[in-house]
Amino acid sequence: MQRREFIKQAGLGLAAVAGTTAIPVIAQSPPSPQPQSGPLPTVKWRIASSFPKSLDTIYGGAEVLAKRVAEITDGKFEIRVFAGGEIVPPFGVLDAVQQNTVECCHTCGYYFHGKNKAFSIDTAIPFGLNARQMNGWYYYGDGLPLTREFFAKYNVVNFPGGNTGTQMGGWFRKEIKALEDLKGLKMRIPGFGAEVFSALGAVPQALPGGEIYPALERGAIDAAEWVGPYDDEKLGFYKVAKFYYYPGWWETGPQISFYVNKEQWEKLPKAYQAAFEAAAIEANLRMMAAYDAKNPLAIQRLVQNGAQLRRYPDDVLKAAYDTAQKLYAEESARNPDFKKLYDSLHAFQQISDIWMGLPEGALANFMQARMRDKK
């Protein structure tokens, strides 16, 4: 189908969507902070990360926030960062914030998929939004107000706090040549990605980042996904599983978030709230920029060290896509929290995908073809 005809037909469908799901043109900005009377107090918080210090870019998002908050407030609002496991287990940070054990955390929503699958939408769902689309939906669509409404049920205020961009598709000890090769394969993967792989015959495992390499090395798992070249190189996966697949269709634009205890947030002076919000936006921007700068060099080093790049076979991608749509429909039918968030995200994506495919998609395809011609 020609692109012009596709857009015309898609436009009819989008008009119908627009009739039922309004997508605001501008963000719903919070009210401007009111001036604080009197001297500002000294406030000390702790932030529990789900990530090890060795993953400097993703763990570093919390450090960016803490450093900027301290600078903006002349050191009066101090946030101390703790790596995963130092004071709270990596997957226990949400409970710790909810129960006010720590004031805030830096983590991924899909780690808490088992609590409520709506948490996964705060990070990524298979074949979902890319990083730029996530920012568009959160800051200028319904994303932030709708997720705030959801997180309030857990005594939490949420803030976007980083993104890795579309990830790689994982490290495999054996090559995946067809859909049938997934049968019985033990793979470390969280969230809806795990559900899709399970439906396709694999056996998903939930492991924190620090436990993946030992599990691969001793054969407890056959494959694992983490982030992308820069972080994966640091964890050394190429030494124990040489086949490196792409794309990471289950993590098209995974967002890392700051979760803050609601009572602690409301107790903050307005000036400190503004400082935290500004610092979170900076952390969000800097993480994506860091990965865009570091991943290209890292993928070259990985290939030089023996990693073998492989694209997922078409039958795997098609089966995964169809399975994901079925899972979303089933979850929407039984989970109103998920349905409310997913319906908004899906409506935004229908419009955004068409735009993304026009100037940037066409240019990217042309540039990739030019690069191949030069070889």
The 8 nearest C-alpha neighbors of each residue, nearest first, counted from 0:
[[1, 2, 5, 4, 3, 6, 8, 7],
 [0, 2, 4, 3, 5, 6, 7, 8],
 [1, 3, 5, 4, 6, 0, 7, 357],
 [4, 2, 6, 5, 1, 7, 0, 8],
 [3, 5, 7, 1, 6, 2, 8, 0],
 [6, 4, 2, 8, 3, 7, 9, 1],
 [5, 7, 9, 3, 4, 8, 10, 2],
 [8, 6, 4, 10, 5, 9, 3, 11],
 [7, 9, 5, 10, 11, 6, 4, 12],
 [10, 8, 6, 12, 11, 7, 5, 13],
 [9, 11, 13, 7, 8, 12, 6, 14],
 [12, 10, 14, 8, 9, 13, 15, 7],
 [11, 13, 9, 15, 10, 14, 16, 8],
 [14, 12, 16, 10, 15, 11, 17, 9],
 [15, 13, 17, 11, 16, 12, 10, 18],
 [14, 16, 18, 12, 13, 17, 11, 19],
 [17, 15, 13, 18, 14, 19, 20, 12],
 [18, 16, 14, 20, 19, 15, 21, 13],
 [17, 19, 15, 16, 20, 14, 21, 13],
 [18, 20, 17, 16, 21, 15, 14, 346],
 [21, 19, 17, 16, 18, 22, 346, 343],
 [20, 22, 17, 23, 19, 18, 16, 343],
 [21, 23, 140, 20, 24, 141, 347, 17],
 [24, 22, 140, 25, 21, 139, 26, 141],
 [23, 25, 139, 22, 140, 26, 21, 27],
 [26, 24, 139, 23, 27, 140, 138, 28],
 [27, 25, 139, 138, 28, 140, 24, 23],
 [26, 28, 25, 29, 139, 144, 138, 140],
 [27, 29, 26, 30, 138, 31, 25, 139],
 [30, 28, 31, 27, 32, 26, 144, 273],
 [31, 29, 32, 28, 33, 27, 269, 273],
 [30, 32, 33, 29, 28, 273, 269, 34],
 [33, 31, 269, 30, 34, 270, 273, 272],
 [32, 34, 35, 31, 269, 270, 30, 268],
 [33, 35, 36, 32, 269, 270, 268, 31],
 [36, 34, 33, 37, 269, 268, 270, 39],
 [37, 35, 34, 38, 39, 33, 268, 269],
 [36, 38, 35, 39, 40, 34, 268, 270],
 [39, 37, 40, 36, 35, 41, 75, 268],
 [38, 40, 37, 41, 35, 268, 75, 36],
 [41, 39, 42, 38, 75, 76, 268, 37],
 [40, 42, 75, 76, 43, 39, 77, 74],
 [43, 41, 76, 77, 75, 40, 44, 78],
 [44, 42, 77, 78, 76, 41, 45, 79],
 [45, 43, 78, 102, 77, 79, 42, 46],
 [44, 46, 79, 78, 101, 102, 80, 47],
 [45, 47, 104, 103, 80, 79, 81, 48],
 [48, 46, 104, 81, 92, 80, 105, 82],
 [49, 47, 105, 82, 83, 50, 104, 81],
 [48, 50, 89, 83, 106, 105, 90, 82],
 [49, 51, 83, 48, 58, 82, 52, 89],
 [52, 50, 82, 53, 83, 54, 58, 209],
 [51, 53, 54, 55, 58, 82, 50, 59],
 [52, 54, 51, 55, 233, 58, 50, 234],
 [55, 53, 52, 56, 58, 51, 57, 230],
 [54, 56, 59, 58, 53, 52, 57, 51],
 [57, 55, 59, 58, 54, 286, 60, 289],
 [56, 58, 59, 60, 55, 54, 286, 50],
 [59, 57, 55, 60, 50, 56, 54, 52],
 [58, 60, 56, 62, 55, 57, 61, 63],
 [59, 61, 63, 282, 62, 58, 57, 286],
 [60, 62, 64, 59, 63, 58, 65, 105],
 [61, 63, 59, 65, 64, 60, 66, 80],
 [64, 62, 60, 66, 61, 65, 282, 67],
 [63, 65, 278, 61, 62, 67, 66, 279],
 [66, 64, 62, 78, 68, 63, 67, 61],
 [65, 67, 69, 63, 64, 68, 62, 70],
 [66, 68, 70, 64, 69, 65, 278, 71],
 [69, 67, 71, 65, 70, 66, 274, 275],
 [68, 70, 74, 66, 72, 67, 71, 76],
 [71, 69, 67, 73, 68, 72, 74, 66],
 [70, 72, 68, 69, 73, 67, 274, 74],
 [71, 73, 69, 74, 75, 70, 76, 68],
 [74, 72, 70, 75, 71, 69, 76, 68],
 [73, 75, 69, 72, 76, 70, 77, 71],
 [74, 76, 41, 72, 73, 77, 42, 69],
 [77, 75, 42, 74, 69, 41, 72, 43],
 [76, 78, 43, 69, 75, 74, 42, 44],
 [79, 77, 44, 65, 45, 43, 80, 46],
 [78, 80, 45, 46, 44, 77, 81, 65],
 [81, 79, 46, 45, 47, 78, 62, 61],
 [82, 80, 47, 48, 85, 46, 83, 79],
 [83, 81, 48, 51, 85, 50, 52, 84],
 [82, 84, 49, 89, 50, 48, 51, 85],
 [83, 85, 88, 87, 89, 86, 82, 49],
 [86, 84, 82, 83, 87, 81, 88, 47],
 [85, 87, 84, 81, 88, 47, 83, 82],
 [86, 88, 84, 85, 91, 92, 89, 47],
 [87, 89, 84, 91, 90, 83, 92, 86],
 [90, 88, 49, 83, 91, 84, 92, 87],
 [89, 91, 88, 92, 110, 49, 93, 207],
 [92, 90, 88, 89, 94, 93, 87, 95],
 [91, 93, 95, 94, 90, 87, 104, 89],
 [92, 94, 96, 95, 91, 97, 104, 258],
 [95, 93, 97, 96, 92, 91, 98, 100],
 [94, 96, 100, 92, 98, 93, 97, 101],
 [97, 95, 99, 93, 101, 260, 98, 94],
 [96, 98, 94, 154, 95, 99, 260, 93],
 [97, 99, 95, 96, 100, 94, 260, 101],
 [100, 98, 96, 101, 97, 102, 95, 260],
 [99, 101, 95, 98, 96, 102, 97, 94],
 [102, 100, 99, 96, 103, 95, 45, 46],
 [101, 103, 260, 96, 259, 45, 44, 99],
 [102, 104, 259, 46, 258, 96, 101, 260],
 [103, 105, 47, 46, 258, 48, 257, 92],
 [106, 104, 257, 48, 256, 47, 61, 49],
 [105, 107, 49, 256, 255, 48, 104, 108],
 [108, 106, 255, 109, 122, 110, 256, 254],
 [109, 107, 118, 119, 122, 110, 121, 111],
 [108, 110, 119, 112, 111, 190, 107, 118],
 [109, 111, 108, 112, 107, 90, 189, 190],
 [112, 110, 109, 113, 114, 108, 118, 115],
 [111, 113, 116, 109, 115, 190, 114, 110],
 [114, 112, 111, 115, 116, 110, 190, 109],
 [115, 113, 111, 112, 116, 118, 117, 110],
 [114, 116, 117, 112, 113, 118, 111, 337],
 [117, 115, 112, 118, 119, 113, 337, 114],
 [116, 118, 337, 115, 119, 120, 336, 340],
 [119, 117, 108, 116, 120, 109, 121, 112],
 [120, 118, 109, 108, 121, 117, 122, 116],
 [119, 121, 122, 123, 118, 117, 124, 340],
 [120, 122, 119, 108, 118, 123, 254, 109],
 [123, 121, 254, 253, 120, 108, 119, 107],
 [124, 122, 253, 120, 250, 119, 252, 121],
 [123, 125, 127, 249, 120, 191, 126, 250],
 [249, 126, 124, 127, 248, 250, 192, 323],
 [127, 125, 248, 249, 251, 124, 320, 128],
 [128, 126, 124, 125, 251, 123, 129, 252],
 [129, 127, 132, 133, 252, 251, 348, 130],
 [128, 130, 252, 251, 132, 131, 133, 165],
 [131, 129, 252, 133, 164, 132, 162, 134],
 [132, 130, 134, 133, 129, 135, 252, 128],
 [131, 133, 135, 129, 134, 128, 130, 136],
 [134, 132, 130, 136, 135, 131, 128, 137],
 [135, 133, 137, 131, 132, 136, 138, 130],
 [134, 136, 132, 139, 133, 138, 137, 131],
 [135, 137, 140, 142, 133, 134, 139, 138],
 [138, 136, 142, 143, 134, 135, 140, 139],
 [137, 139, 26, 135, 134, 136, 140, 143],
 [26, 140, 138, 25, 135, 136, 137, 24],
 [141, 139, 136, 23, 142, 137, 22, 26],
 [140, 142, 144, 143, 145, 136, 137, 343],
 [143, 141, 137, 136, 145, 140, 144, 146],
 [142, 144, 137, 146, 145, 141, 147, 138],
 [145, 143, 147, 146, 141, 142, 148, 27],
 [146, 144, 148, 147, 142, 143, 141, 149],
 [145, 147, 149, 143, 148, 144, 142, 150],
 [148, 146, 144, 150, 149, 145, 143, 151],
 [147, 149, 145, 146, 151, 150, 144, 152],
 [148, 150, 146, 147, 151, 152, 145, 336],
 [151, 149, 147, 152, 155, 153, 148, 146],
 [150, 152, 154, 153, 155, 148, 149, 147],
 [153, 151, 150, 154, 149, 148, 155, 147],
 [152, 154, 151, 150, 155, 97, 149, 261],
 [155, 153, 151, 261, 97, 152, 260, 150],
 [156, 154, 261, 260, 151, 150, 259, 153],
 [155, 157, 259, 261, 258, 147, 150, 151],
 [158, 156, 258, 257, 147, 155, 259, 256],
 [157, 159, 257, 256, 160, 258, 279, 156],
 [160, 158, 256, 161, 283, 257, 255, 279],
 [161, 159, 283, 256, 255, 279, 282, 257],
 [283, 162, 160, 255, 286, 254, 282, 159],
 [161, 163, 254, 287, 253, 164, 255, 286],
 [162, 164, 287, 253, 290, 165, 252, 166],
 [163, 165, 252, 130, 162, 166, 253, 287],
 [166, 164, 251, 252, 250, 129, 247, 163],
 [167, 165, 247, 227, 226, 250, 164, 251],
 [166, 168, 247, 245, 227, 246, 169, 244],
 [169, 167, 247, 245, 244, 246, 224, 166],
 [168, 170, 224, 223, 244, 243, 167, 171],
 [169, 171, 243, 223, 222, 242, 240, 224],
 [172, 170, 222, 242, 240, 173, 221, 243],
 [171, 173, 240, 221, 222, 241, 242, 170],
 [174, 172, 171, 175, 242, 240, 221, 241],
 [173, 175, 176, 242, 171, 172, 180, 309],
 [176, 174, 180, 177, 173, 181, 311, 178],
 [175, 177, 174, 312, 180, 178, 311, 179],
 [178, 176, 179, 180, 175, 312, 314, 315],
 [177, 179, 315, 180, 181, 314, 176, 312],
 [178, 180, 181, 177, 182, 200, 176, 199],
 [181, 179, 178, 182, 175, 177, 176, 184],
 [182, 180, 201, 184, 179, 178, 200, 183],
 [183, 181, 200, 201, 180, 184, 179, 199],
 [182, 184, 201, 200, 202, 181, 185, 180],
 [183, 185, 201, 181, 182, 202, 221, 186],
 [186, 184, 202, 220, 221, 203, 201, 183],
 [187, 185, 222, 203, 223, 204, 220, 221],
 [186, 188, 204, 223, 203, 205, 224, 206],
 [187, 189, 193, 203, 204, 186, 205, 224],
 [190, 188, 193, 205, 192, 110, 191, 109],
 [191, 189, 109, 192, 193, 112, 119, 110],
 [190, 192, 194, 193, 124, 195, 189, 125],
 [193, 191, 195, 249, 190, 194, 189, 125],
 [192, 194, 196, 189, 191, 188, 203, 190],
 [195, 193, 191, 197, 192, 196, 198, 190],
 [194, 196, 198, 192, 197, 193, 322, 323],
 [197, 195, 199, 193, 201, 198, 194, 192],
 [196, 198, 201, 194, 200, 199, 195, 202],
 [199, 197, 195, 196, 200, 194, 201, 322],
 [200, 198, 196, 197, 201, 195, 181, 182],
 [199, 201, 182, 197, 198, 183, 181, 196],
 [200, 202, 184, 197, 183, 182, 196, 181],
 [201, 203, 185, 197, 184, 183, 186, 204],
 [204, 202, 186, 193, 187, 185, 188, 201],
 [203, 205, 187, 186, 188, 206, 202, 185],
 [206, 204, 187, 189, 188, 203, 207, 186],
 [205, 207, 210, 204, 211, 187, 208, 188],
 [208, 206, 209, 210, 89, 211, 205, 90],
 [209, 207, 210, 211, 206, 50, 225, 51],
 [208, 210, 207, 211, 51, 212, 206, 234],
 [211, 209, 208, 207, 212, 213, 206, 214],
 [210, 212, 214, 208, 213, 209, 215, 206],
 [211, 213, 215, 214, 210, 216, 236, 234],
 [214, 212, 216, 215, 211, 210, 217, 209],
 [215, 213, 219, 211, 212, 216, 217, 220],
 [216, 214, 218, 212, 220, 213, 217, 219],
 [217, 215, 213, 214, 218, 239, 212, 219],
 [216, 218, 214, 215, 219, 213, 220, 212],
 [219, 217, 215, 220, 216, 214, 221, 213],
 [218, 220, 214, 217, 215, 221, 216, 185],
 [221, 219, 185, 218, 215, 186, 222, 214],
 [222, 220, 185, 172, 186, 184, 171, 218],
 [221, 223, 171, 186, 170, 220, 172, 185],
 [224, 222, 187, 186, 169, 170, 188, 225],
 [225, 223, 169, 188, 170, 168, 187, 226],
 [224, 226, 231, 223, 227, 169, 208, 230],
 [227, 225, 166, 230, 231, 167, 224, 163],
 [226, 228, 167, 166, 231, 229, 230, 225],
 [227, 229, 231, 298, 297, 294, 230, 232],
 [230, 228, 294, 297, 232, 231, 227, 293],
 [231, 229, 233, 232, 228, 227, 54, 226],
 [230, 232, 228, 234, 233, 229, 227, 236],
 [233, 231, 235, 230, 234, 229, 228, 236],
 [234, 232, 230, 231, 235, 229, 54, 53],
 [235, 233, 231, 232, 236, 230, 212, 209],
 [236, 234, 232, 233, 237, 238, 231, 212],
 [235, 237, 238, 239, 234, 240, 212, 231],
 [238, 236, 241, 240, 235, 239, 306, 232],
 [239, 237, 236, 235, 240, 241, 305, 306],
 [238, 240, 237, 236, 216, 241, 215, 172],
 [241, 239, 172, 171, 237, 170, 242, 236],
 [240, 242, 306, 237, 307, 172, 243, 239],
 [243, 241, 307, 171, 170, 240, 306, 308],
 [244, 242, 170, 308, 307, 169, 309, 241],
 [245, 243, 168, 309, 169, 310, 308, 311],
 [246, 244, 168, 167, 310, 247, 311, 309],
 [245, 247, 168, 167, 248, 244, 166, 310],
 [246, 248, 168, 167, 166, 250, 249, 245],
 [247, 249, 246, 126, 250, 125, 251, 168],
 [125, 248, 250, 192, 247, 124, 126, 251],
 [251, 249, 253, 247, 123, 248, 252, 166],
 [250, 252, 165, 129, 248, 128, 127, 249],
 [253, 251, 129, 130, 164, 165, 250, 128],
 [254, 252, 123, 122, 250, 162, 163, 251],
 [253, 255, 122, 162, 161, 256, 252, 123],
 [254, 256, 161, 107, 160, 106, 162, 122],
 [257, 255, 160, 159, 106, 158, 105, 107],
 [256, 258, 105, 158, 104, 160, 157, 159],
 [259, 257, 157, 104, 103, 156, 155, 256],
 [260, 258, 103, 156, 155, 102, 261, 157],
 [259, 261, 155, 96, 263, 102, 262, 97],
 [260, 262, 155, 264, 154, 263, 156, 259],
 [263, 261, 265, 264, 260, 266, 154, 155],
 [262, 264, 266, 260, 261, 265, 102, 267],
 [265, 263, 261, 262, 266, 267, 260, 259],
 [264, 266, 262, 263, 267, 261, 268, 272],
 [267, 265, 263, 264, 262, 268, 261, 269],
 [268, 266, 264, 265, 271, 272, 269, 263],
 [269, 267, 271, 270, 272, 266, 35, 39],
 [270, 268, 272, 32, 271, 273, 267, 33],
 [269, 271, 273, 268, 272, 274, 32, 35],
 [272, 270, 274, 268, 273, 269, 267, 275],
 [271, 273, 269, 275, 274, 270, 276, 267],
 [272, 274, 270, 276, 271, 275, 277, 269],
 [273, 275, 271, 277, 272, 276, 68, 278],
 [274, 276, 278, 272, 273, 277, 68, 279],
 [277, 275, 279, 273, 278, 274, 272, 280],
 [278, 276, 274, 280, 279, 275, 273, 281],
 [277, 279, 64, 281, 275, 280, 276, 67],
 [280, 278, 282, 276, 160, 281, 277, 64],
 [281, 279, 283, 277, 278, 282, 284, 276],
 [280, 282, 278, 284, 283, 279, 285, 277],
 [283, 281, 279, 285, 60, 280, 284, 160],
 [161, 282, 284, 160, 280, 281, 286, 285],
 [285, 283, 281, 282, 286, 287, 280, 288],
 [284, 286, 288, 282, 287, 283, 289, 281],
 [287, 285, 289, 161, 288, 284, 283, 282],
 [286, 288, 290, 162, 289, 163, 285, 284],
 [287, 289, 285, 291, 286, 290, 292, 284],
 [290, 288, 286, 292, 287, 291, 285, 293],
 [289, 291, 293, 287, 292, 288, 294, 163],
 [290, 292, 288, 289, 293, 294, 287, 295],
 [291, 293, 289, 290, 294, 288, 295, 296],
 [294, 292, 290, 295, 291, 296, 289, 229],
 [293, 295, 297, 229, 228, 296, 290, 291],
 [296, 294, 298, 297, 293, 292, 299, 291],
 [297, 295, 299, 294, 298, 293, 300, 292],
 [296, 298, 294, 300, 229, 228, 299, 295],
 [299, 297, 301, 228, 300, 295, 296, 294],
 [300, 298, 302, 296, 297, 301, 303, 295],
 [301, 299, 303, 297, 298, 302, 304, 296],
 [302, 300, 304, 298, 303, 306, 299, 297],
 [303, 301, 306, 305, 304, 299, 300, 298],
 [302, 304, 300, 301, 305, 299, 306, 298],
 [305, 303, 301, 302, 306, 300, 237, 238],
 [304, 306, 302, 303, 307, 301, 241, 237],
 [307, 305, 302, 241, 301, 237, 304, 242],
 [308, 306, 242, 243, 241, 305, 302, 309],
 [309, 307, 243, 244, 242, 306, 310, 245],
 [308, 310, 244, 243, 245, 311, 307, 242],
 [311, 309, 245, 244, 312, 246, 308, 243],
 [310, 312, 245, 244, 313, 309, 315, 316],
 [313, 311, 315, 314, 177, 310, 176, 316],
 [314, 312, 316, 315, 317, 311, 177, 318],
 [313, 315, 317, 312, 316, 318, 178, 177],
 [314, 316, 178, 318, 313, 312, 317, 319],
 [317, 315, 319, 313, 314, 318, 320, 312],
 [318, 316, 320, 314, 319, 315, 313, 321],
 [319, 317, 315, 321, 320, 316, 314, 322],
 [318, 320, 316, 322, 317, 321, 315, 323],
 [321, 319, 317, 323, 322, 318, 316, 324],
 [322, 320, 318, 324, 323, 319, 317, 325],
 [321, 323, 319, 325, 320, 324, 318, 195],
 [322, 324, 326, 320, 325, 321, 319, 195],
 [325, 323, 327, 321, 326, 322, 328, 320],
 [324, 326, 322, 328, 323, 327, 329, 321],
 [325, 327, 323, 329, 324, 328, 330, 322],
 [328, 326, 330, 324, 329, 325, 331, 323],
 [327, 329, 331, 325, 326, 330, 332, 324],
 [330, 328, 326, 332, 327, 331, 325, 333],
 [329, 331, 327, 332, 333, 328, 334, 326],
 [332, 330, 338, 328, 334, 329, 333, 337],
 [331, 333, 329, 330, 334, 328, 338, 335],
 [332, 334, 330, 331, 335, 329, 338, 337],
 [333, 335, 331, 337, 336, 330, 332, 338],
 [336, 334, 338, 337, 339, 331, 333, 332],
 [337, 335, 334, 339, 338, 117, 340, 149],
 [336, 338, 117, 340, 335, 334, 339, 341],
 [339, 337, 331, 335, 341, 340, 336, 342],
 [338, 340, 336, 342, 337, 341, 335, 343],
 [341, 339, 337, 343, 338, 342, 344, 336],
 [340, 342, 344, 338, 343, 339, 345, 337],
 [343, 341, 345, 339, 344, 340, 338, 346],
 [342, 344, 346, 341, 340, 345, 347, 339],
 [345, 343, 341, 347, 346, 342, 348, 340],
 [344, 346, 348, 342, 347, 343, 341, 349],
 [347, 345, 343, 349, 348, 344, 342, 16],
 [346, 348, 344, 345, 349, 350, 351, 343],
 [349, 347, 351, 345, 350, 346, 352, 344],
 [350, 348, 346, 347, 352, 351, 345, 353],
 [349, 351, 348, 352, 347, 353, 354, 346],
 [350, 352, 348, 354, 353, 349, 355, 347],
 [353, 351, 355, 354, 348, 350, 349, 356],
 [354, 352, 356, 351, 355, 350, 357, 349],
 [353, 355, 351, 357, 356, 352, 350, 358],
 [356, 354, 352, 353, 357, 359, 351, 360],
 [355, 357, 360, 353, 354, 352, 359, 358],
 [356, 358, 354, 360, 355, 361, 359, 353],
 [359, 357, 361, 360, 362, 356, 355, 354],
 [360, 358, 362, 361, 363, 357, 355, 356],
 [359, 361, 356, 363, 362, 357, 358, 355],
 [362, 360, 364, 359, 358, 363, 357, 365],
 [361, 363, 359, 365, 364, 360, 366, 358],
 [362, 364, 366, 360, 365, 361, 359, 367],
 [365, 363, 367, 361, 362, 366, 360, 368],
 [366, 364, 362, 368, 363, 367, 369, 361],
 [365, 367, 369, 363, 368, 364, 362, 370],
 [368, 366, 370, 364, 369, 365, 363, 371],
 [367, 369, 371, 365, 366, 370, 372, 364],
 [370, 368, 366, 372, 367, 371, 365, 373],
 [369, 371, 367, 373, 368, 372, 366, 374],
 [370, 372, 368, 369, 373, 374, 367, 366],
 [373, 371, 369, 370, 374, 368, 367, 366],
 [372, 374, 370, 371, 369, 368, 367, 366],
 [373, 371, 372, 370, 369, 368, 367, 366]]
